[in-house]
Structures are given as C-alpha cells and as structure tokens.
Amino acid sequence: MNLPGSNGEHFLQDKFNTRERALAFYEQQVLDHLNPKMIEFISVQTMVFIGTADAKGECDCSIRTGGQGFVRVLDKKTLLYPEYPGNGVHASMGNIHENPHVGMVFVDFFKTTRGLHVNGKAEIKSRKEVEKLLETFLQSVTENDEGKGKIPKRWVMVNVEEAYIHCSKNIPLLKPEEKTKRDTDRDSIKDGDFFQE
C-alpha cells in the first residue's frame, strides 16, 4: 500500500501506536489535488506560510501576504503566488532553485480557525511567463496592491501533490485591526534592524 507521508512518520506511527488513526486520516482527509472547498478557502486568504529546503535539506520558513485571492488557484493541481520585492536575499526562491519541494500552510485566524496544508513542487516564473497565462489576474493583483509598493516581478507556481486540513483545535481566533501610525519609539528603529543589538 502506497501511503502518503514520509518513512519517518510511518515509523513513529508504529512506535507510538497511532497507525490506525493515521490511516483513517490519510484515507479521509489527504488528497492529491484541491477540492472545491479548498479552492474557495484559498481564494479568501490574505496570508500563507511557506516552508522550503535547500539541496542539503537545511530549511527556511517564511510568510507571504496580500489581498484576498493573492494566491491564485489555476486549477485543482496548480497554485500561483507572487514574490514581492523584499530584502534581496531570496531565501525561499533560492531553496526552490535547488530543491522544488515546498510546504504551504494557509490559516484562517479570523473566522473559522481552520488551516489547510498544501505540499508540492514549485518553479519560479517571470512576469512575462505569467502574463501569457493570466493577464486579467495580473491586473487585479496590481490594482489590489497599488500604492503599497508591492508590484511582483516574479511568481512561484506550485504543482499540488498533497492537500489536507489542519485541525482548528490549536489555532487561536484573532481579531484583525488596521495598521496605525507607529509611535516615536518604534519609529526610531528601522523594521529591518529591529533584532540587531
């Protein structure tokens, strides 16, 4: 039987006597594509956490944010998300260049406290490549982020291999608030230097 997941998780399921529960989860919850409810869930999310690893297996986890629908579902097997200008390091895309495997977690902190895992293989796309696919979508993203200095020049396309729920039990319910002007003390420290001594 070809099970989802890694050899390591299967080993621990046997060791900790959770194989029966795990098999039920695999059978009932884990898909190799996005179903309509998952697609609808992604379409209203404003953030996603992304895990990547380089060729040596050294990991990086980051967050991407945008307006609702900034992560676009092209079809049940394909996602597309923008890479906005940042610090110039390109840690996530650098890992994808070496190792295409990515793990994405979408979390609704504000209404349902549900999460969605999406695992797959990613490739970096230029704006021109994406323009050929989605001219209307690019226009909507640009309009959504107009005035925020967030015009994507590159995109990441993900081929979905696994998709499954993250239980709401341990996800906190949060209340969104509008960003306010920073106080004087915070203004004295650039965001990029916040953790420097």
Secondary structure, 3 states (H helix, E strand, C coil): CCCCCCHHHHHHHHHCCCHHHHHHHHHHHCECCCCHHHHHHHHCCCEEEEEEECCCCCEEEEEEECCCCCCEEEECCEEEEEECCCCCCCHHHHHHHHCCEEEEEEECCCCCCCEEEEEEEEEEEEHHHHHHHCHHHHHHHHHHCCCCCCCCCEEEEEEEEEEEEECHHHCCCCCCCCCCCCCHHHHCCCHHHCCCC
